[in-house]
Amino acid sequence: MMKTLRRPLFFLLAGLIVLALGAFSFTYTVQYNERAVVTNFGSADEADLKTDAGLKFKWPYPFQSVTSYDTRPQIVDALGTQQQTADDKQVIIEAYAVWRVSNPLVFYRKFSNAGPDESDHYAEAKKTVNSSLNSAISETSRFRMDELFSPNPGSSKLPDLEAAILNVVKRDAGDPNTSGLGIEIVDVGINRIRLSEQNSTDVIERMKADRQKLAQDTISSGQADAQSIRSKAESDAERIRSFAERQASNLKAIGDQEAGRFIAMMQENPKLAMLLEELQFLRDAYSKQITLVVSGAPGFRMLQPAALDKLLDDDSQEEGK
């Protein structure tokens, strides 16, 4: 009974294995981010390029084989290479390039000799891009050190250097769709720029001199502004002083004129002058808290009951004379 059951189970298992091997040999899958090249005995043409994702069918090896390429962007880093600027300064530049497979068929034809697997093709392509990038970094010789490292925001020419490197790498890669390497150079950038020890010292000294000059210019400008403010203040003070002196002189002249008229009037009527003086005396005396002893001395006669009548009688006698 057991032997009878084992035989069908064995054939079922064997059939599943054969079916799995057949499915593996006759089918392949293209992911959404991939493009596949189907080769017939190692060669391929435009009809053998598969760009739509999904399950595909093929003849088993060695009749047909499939190479799938990831078309997403990839990065190649260039190690620091020493370059000379236009003013003979030595710098060490580290850069990167972003690239992707744009034409899988051209890419396969260009790099398939590197090995049977797509990873071999990628490795060879990265070497090519890296070599082109290292060569393109020599565009640094078109720029001076002070153009790359400018103290003024927005005036550095590093973006221009990156654009020049990008143009060279793109030129080396050729047309991304029809010829060349079958790749597209998406972007190129500079990670870091390092200076040699001597250049670092020179740059620091130059920056120090620039800062000292800027500080001296600021001090000179401040001193000039202070002198201008001081001169203006002195000029304003002198103008105000002159105006005040003129006003004081005018007021003194007016006061002298009024005093002259008052003195002349007092000379014409001495008694009136006396009366006014006595009234002023009383005004000053009563403005304070004092103990007043009334006497007949000059200045106090206005406090006597008959003072006003006596004053009027004196005026009448004067008029009669």
Secondary structure, DSSP 8 states (H G I E B T S, - for coil): -HHHHHHHHHHHHHHHHHHHHHHHHHEEEE-TTEEEEEEETTB--GGGEE-S-EEEE---TTTEEEEEEE-S-EEEEEEEEEEE-TTS-EEEEEEEEEEEES-HHHHHHHHGGG-SSHHHHHHHHHHHHHHHHHHHGGGGGGS-HHHHS-SSTT---HHHHHHHHHHHHHHHH--TTTSTTSEEEEEEEEEEEEE-HHHHHHHHHHHHHHHHHHHHHHHHHHHHHHHHHHHHHHHHHHHHHHHHHHHHHHHHHHHHHHHHHHHHHHHH-HHHHHHHHHHHHHHHHHTS-------SSTTTGGGSTTHHHHHHHHHHHHHH-
